[in-house]
């Protein structure tokens, strides 16, 4: 079922103590509120268990920002999906542009991560999106289609319905530049069209597709008013409760 979702990605920010304080503050701010969207916070690994235990997880979902592409074994420093699940987290952010660019994550690796996440019953928030030179060449649709075809379009229809898509124009992440509402809507509408071509219109209409490119308290309401934008994957604005709550309240 298609849901409105506001998901925060803390990235590599906040000590354990600071993160726990932030999550607790957000939990208090949302207590007693009737929300019009699902709320998710993507924390560093070390926060997952403490944050899950400290908040109302019926109101706020917890996400890992990544996972290993192996189930277990001699992979020093890696964190498996089963470990993530054991903390109480329900989501895993996969394929973020920073993981692709800085850590050379390929489609083959991401296929493994998606499969392991689904096998553990967690929800992948799967990222796609183009760099500035691709956008300037007006090749963004072909680029995003290829990203999806190499990965999540390999899933069965049943499994595809268990994922969330997040479109993140790389040129609008942390730059202060935001895709115009029209640009964001057009690309998300295109993504929904190619999902329909692959899996059928019913599944396409049921897929939550988020926008992840410098969405903030000022532009969230306009972005979320668009027919194909089902929420946001929020970076910096998720690190301040006042800002993050304003985005949540934009629905």
C-alpha positions, 0 to 999 in steps of 0.5 A, spaced: 500 500 500 502 506 498 504 510 504 507 518 505 513 517 508 518 522 511 525 519 512 531 522 516 538 520 514 543 522 519 549 520 515 555 520 519 553 525 524 551 525 532 555 521 537 551 515 541 549 520 546 547 526 541 543 521 537 539 518 543 538 525 545 535 527 538 531 521 537 528 522 544 526 529 543 523 527 536 519 522 540 516 527 545 515 532 539 511 527 536 507 524 542 500 525 541 500 527 534 496 524 529 501 524 523 499 524 516 505 520 514 510 514 516 516 517 520 523 514 519 530 516 522 536 513 519 541 512 524 549 510 524 549 503 526 551 504 533 545 508 535 540 503 532 539 499 539 539 504 543 534 509 539 529 503 538 529 502 545 528 509 547 522 511 542 515 509 540 517 505 534 509 504 532 510 512 531 517 512 528 521 507 524 528 506 525 533 505 519 540 503 518 544 507 513 547 501 509 548 493 510 553 488 508 552 484 502 554 478 506 549 474 511 555 473 516 562 470 516 569 473 516 568 480 514 571 485 519 567 491 520 561 489 516 554 489 519 549 484 517 542 485 516 540 480 521 544 484 526 540 490 524 534 486 525 536 484 532 536 492 534 529 493 532 530 497 526 525 496 520 528 499 514 535 499 511 537 505 506 540 502 500 544 505 494 545 512 496 549 516 492 554 517 497 555 509 498 556 508 490 561 514 489 565 513 495 565 506 496 564 503 489 557 500 490 555 496 484 549 494 482 551 487 483 553 488 490 546 492 491 542 486 488 545 482 494 544 487 499 536 488 497 535 480 497 538 480 504 534 485 507 528 482 504 529 475 506 530 478 513 523 482 513 526 489 513 524 494 508 529 497 503 529 504 502 532 504 495 536 510 492 537 512 485 539 519 481 543 522 477 549 527 477 549 534 474 552 532 468 547 527 466 542 532 468 545 537 464 545 532 458 538 531 459 539 523 460 536 523 467 531 518 465 535 513 461 540 513 467 535 512 473 531 507 468 538 503 468 539 504 475 533 500 477 533 495 471 540 493 473 537 492 481 530 492 483 527 491 477 530 484 477 525 482 483 519 478 483 513 483 483 511 480 490 518 483 493 518 489 489 512 491 492 516 491 499 521 496 497 520 504 497 524 508 492 528 514 493 530 519 488 536 523 489 538 528 484 546 528 486 547 535 484 541 537 489 544 533 495 548 538 501 549 543 496 543 548 498 540 547 490 533 543 490 530 541 484 524 545 482 518 542 484 516 541 476 523 537 475 522 533 482 515 531 480 517 529 472 522 525 474 518 521 480 512 521 475 517 517 470 519 512 475 512 510 476 511 510 469 517 505 468 515 501 474 508 500 471 511 498 464 515 493 468 510 490 474 503 493 472 499 499 473 497 497 480 503 496 483 506 502 480 500 506 484 502 502 490 509 504 490 512 509 495 517 514 491 520 519 495 524 525 493 531 526 496 534 532 494 535 538 499 528 538 501 526 542 507 521 546 511 520 551 506 519 547 500 516 540 503 509 542 502 510 544 495 514 538 493 509 533 497 503 536 494 505 533 487 501 527 485 507 522 485 511 525 490 510 521 496 515 524 501 522 525 502 529 522 504 531 528 508 539 529 510 541 535 514 534 538 516 533 531 520 538 533 525 534 538 528 527 536 531 524 543 529 526 542 522 524 535 521 517 536 524 516 542 520 517 537 514 513 531 517 507 536 518 507 538 511 503 533 509 
